[in-house]
């Protein structure tokens, strides 16, 4: 088979645009293994031999099991994939074959429950990206087999450069390994997505110098996470990837009807086997009732407003002090149920920790965390956080689920 057009050479600007989307997908926080499975499955549906070859090579290089790669074409009939992966593959098939009847409601509801809104958008963009590459490779006949995965140099012998052929001048620089070698931010820059300017930045809580909390090297880091629909095995692996030694359960009712693996009677055992201590902090639980004279009226959601009212009480202060004490001894994560923090009261606990000078980060994936940002309409006074409506009206930011 002879290539028709070397589109990377003919239209480099178009390749820059395509790679921009690919770079976003690569750094969006979805697991790399999940993205590679999506790319393989979409390429199989479209019949893109070049892309199937590329992404099975990339998946193997990332540690994917041969058995799962062979079975992805019949994933519904095998027990090799997690519920999260199965939801992603079902969504991939529906979006890729959208002309055959659009995406069924059942598949959409399953995907939304599993991923939440933001991750579902990111997953859809990953599917859009691979479908675009499929159409380029198929229509312009990129030669299958010409792609070589670029291994990273880990300090040993110098990796062998891939053989350069006429076919290899085709756009093969869109894989995860190639994106990582392009102009991408460092790990430090990823960790600080909105990095500080050259001049000294203002305090992130907007506090005057007299009220700022000076941090020392002993200032603890508190991680946050939602268990969502993960399996116990995947959840424990996620925590271990971030060095977690202690999990604080901040659910008022520590059980889940739909995900019983996270019930208080079952969750501590796999955590203990992994060397992670389990604690239930009822004093940080949600499901609080709003006061009739509530001053936290920036929250229109009654549940969030109720928790904001509870944050003004001595009981909350005592529970927060206990959490900080625990976090000073062990690397700690607080856990609730929701996949995304903005739908969960743990984001408000994060606000309270920030007000006390404690670092807070949300676990986004096995390889990435996101620094917690103070809620835009939060008001910090004497290390206490409130959410008055008068402050919210002065903010030019969009609303969350308040």
N, C-alpha and C positions, 0 to 999 in steps of 0.2 A: 504494500500500500504506500503510495506516494503522498506526502503532504500537499495540500492545495495552496494554502497561503500561510506564511510564517507571520501570524497576526501580531505577535509580540514585537516584531521589528517594524511592521507596517504601521501599527497604531500604538505606539508606546504610551500615549496619553490615556488611551482606553485601558491599557494594562495597569496604569497607575491608579485609575479609578476602581478597577476590579480589586486590586490588591489592598486598596483602602478599606473596602468592605471586609475582605479576608482578614486583615489585621485587626479590625474591630472584633470580628468573631473570635479570633485567636485569644484576645485579651478580655472577653466579656465575662468570664468567670465560669462558664460551663466547663465541665470536665473534658479534658482532651480525649479520653477514651470514648466518651459519648459522642463528641463531634465526629470522630473518625468513623464510628459505626453509622452515623447519619450519612456521612459522605459516601461510604461504601454502598449503603442501601439505595440511596438516590441514584447513584451511578449504575447500579444493577438494573433498576427500573428503566432508566433511560437508555441502557445498552451502551454505555460509554466504557469501552475496554481500557482506554488509557487511564481514566480516572479510577476505575476499579483496581487496576494494577498499582497506581500511585498510592492510593489510600490504604490498601492492604499492606503495602510496604511500610508506610508511615505508622500504621497501627502496630505492626509487628515490632518495629523499632521502639515504640513506646511501651512495649511489654504486653500487648494484647495476646490472648491465647489463640492458638491455631484453631482449636475446636469451635470457638465462638465466631471466628472469621468464616469458617466453612458453613456455619449454621445460620448466619445472619439473613441469608436469602429465605430461610424458613423459620424465622425467629418465633412466630406464633406457636409452632409445634414443638419447641424445645424448652427445657428448664434452665437454660444457660444465662438468661438475661434478667436483670433486676426489674422491678416494677417501673422504676424511673426510666430505664432504657427501653422497656416495652412501650411506655407511653410516648417516648421520643420517636421510636421507629414507626408506630402507628401514625403519629402526626406527620412524619416524613413522607410516608406513602400517600397520605391524603393530600398533602400540599403539593407534592410532586405530580400527582395525577388529578389535579384540581379540575381539569376540563371534563373529567368523567363523572361529574355529579357533585362537585364542590365538597367541602369538608363536612362530614356528618356531625350532627350535634353531639352525639355520644363520644366521638373521638375528641372533639373540642373540649367538652366538659372534663374528660379524663386528663387531657393535657394541661388544662388550666388548674385543676386541683393539684396536679403533681408538681408543676413548675411555678405557678403564680404568674402574674401578668408580665413582669419584666423579663423573667427567664424565658417565657414562652415567645416573647418578641425576639429575644436573642436567638432562640432556637430556630424560629422562622427565618431570620436573616441568614443563619448558617445554611438552611435548606435552599433559600434563594440563591446564595453564593454558589453552592455546588451545582445547582441546576444551570446557572449561567456558564460555569466552566464546562459542564457536560456538553452544552450546545456549541460552544466554541470548538472543543476537541473533536466532537462528532462531525460537525459540518465542514471543518477545515482539515479533517483527517490527521490529527496528531498521532504519531506512530506509537502504538502500545508497546510497553516494555522498555522504552528509551529512558524512562525516569529512574534516577538512582537516589535513594534517601541519603541526605547529607548528614553523616554521623557527627556528633559534637566531639571536639577534642577535650578529653578529660584529664589531660596532663601526661598521658603516656606517649606512645608513638604517634607521630603525625598522621592524621587520617588521610587515606588515599583520595585524591581528587577524582570526581566522577569523570568518566570518559566523555569527551566532547564530540558529538556527532552532529550531522546536519539536523537530525530530528531533535537533538537536545537543545537546539536553539529555540525550540518552541517554548511557550510560557509554562515552564515547570517550576517557577519560583513562587508558587502559591501555597506550597505545603507548609505544615507547621514548622518543619526544620528550616525551611528557607526563610519564612517570615522572621524567625528568631534571629537570622543573620542580617536582616535589613535594618533600616533606621528605626529601631524600636526603642522605647524608653528602657532604662535599666530597671532592675528589681526595685531599687530605692525609689525611682521615679514612679513606678507603678504603685508602690505602697503609699506614695504621697501624690495622689492624682492631681491635686491642685497645689503643687509645690509652692513654697514661699518665694517671694520676689527677692531681689538682691538686697533691698533695704529691710530693716527690721520690721516684721509684720505686726499688725495690731493683735491684741489678745483675742483668741477665737471666741470668747464669751462676751467680748466687748466690755470687760471690767477695767476700772482704773487701776493704776499700778499699785495703789495701796491695798487693793483687795485681791490681787492675783495670788494664786497658790504657787509657791515655788516648788518645783519638782526636783527630786533627787534621783540618783540611780536606783533607789529602793522603791520608787513609785511603781505600784503594781500595774499590770495590764489585765483588764478583764475582757475576755472574748464573749461574743454572743452568738447564738445559733438557734434555728428552729428545726425540730426533728422532721417535720413534714411527713412524707410517705416513705422515707428511706427504710431499708432493712436494718436490723440490728448490726449486722456485719459491716454494711457500708457506713453506718453512722459512727461506729467505733473506729473504723479506719480513718474517717474524716477527722475525728478528734485527735487520734494519734499522729496524723500528719502535721498537726499544729502543736504537738507537744503537750496536750492537755493532761493534767494530773488530777483534776477535780471538776466535777459537774454539779452545778447548783440548779436544781429544778425549781423554776419560778411559776409553775402552773398551780393555781389554787386547787384544782382537782387533778392530781397527778396520774391520770389514766386517759386512754383514748379508745373510744369505741371502734373507730375505723382502723387504728394502728395499735393493736394491743401489745405489740412488742415494746411499746414505750410506757406501759403500765408500771406503776411503782413496784408491783410485785414481781415484774420480770426484768426491767431495765438494769437494776443494780448488778445482776449476776454477770452479764457479758462485760460490763464496765470494770467490775472487780477483776475479772480474768485478764483484762488489758492493763491493769494497774491504775485504774482511774477511780477515785473515790466519788461516791454518790451522796448528795445531801439534798433534802427537800426544804426549801425556804418558804414556808407558808406566808410569812410576813411580807414577802415581795410578790405574792400572787395577785392576779387581776380579778375581774368580776366584782368590782366595787361599785357601790351605788353613789350617784352624784347627790350632793347636798342641794337643797332648794335654794340656798343663798350662795351657791357656788360662784367663786370669782374666776374660775378657769373656763370661761365661756368661749374662749377661742376654739375649744373643741366642741363641735356640734354633735359628735358621736358620744352618746350618753355613757358608754363604757369607758372611753378614754377620759372623759370629763370626771367620771367617778374615781378613776385611779389618780388623776391629777389632784383631786380633793384629798384623797388618802395620802398623797405625797406630802401634805402639809402637817401630818400628824406625828406625834412622838413615836408611835408604833412603827411607822415607816422609817423614821430616822434610825431607830434601834436596829431594824432589820438591815438597813443599808450599811450601818457601822459593822455589823456582823459579817456581811458579805466582803467588805474591804479587809477586815481582819483575816478572813479565810484566804482571800486572794494574795495577801502578803506572804503566806506560807507555801502555797502551791499555785501552779499555773492553772487558772480557773476559767471556765466557760459557764455562762448562765444560759439555760435552755428553756424555751417555750415551744409551742406547737407550730406556729405559722412559719412558712418558708421564708417570707420576706419580712424584715423588721418593721417596716412602716405600717403593717397590719397588726402589730403586736405591741403589748405594753412594755416589752423588753426595751423598746426604743426610748421609752420614757425613763426607765431605770438607767439607761445609758446617759440620758440628759443629766440625771441626778449625780451620776458618777463623774461626768465631765465637770460639773459645777464644783466638785471637790478635788479637782485636779488629777483625777484618775484617767488613764488612757483606756479607751474603749474601741474595740474593733469587731466588726461582724465577719464571721467566717463565710466567705463566698464560695469557696471550692477547696479542694485538697491543697491547692498551691497558692491561694490568694485570699487576703483579707481586705476589708474596706474600713477605713477609719470612720467611726461614728461621728456624724455632724449634729450639732445642737439643733433641735427643732426651730425653724425660723421664727415662730411666734412665742418662743420661750423667753421668760424674764428671769434672770438670776439675781437674787439678792441674798447676801450673807449665806452663800452656799446652798440656798434653797431655790427650787425651780417652780415657777407658776406659769400659767398660760392665759393671761388676760386678753379679752377680745380687743381692747383698745390698742394693744401692741400689735395684734395681727393686722389691724386695718392700716397700720403704718408701713407694713411690709409689702414690697412689690414682688413677692414670690407667690407661686401657685400653691394651692392647698393640697395637703395630703388627704387622708380619709377623715379629716376632722369633721 
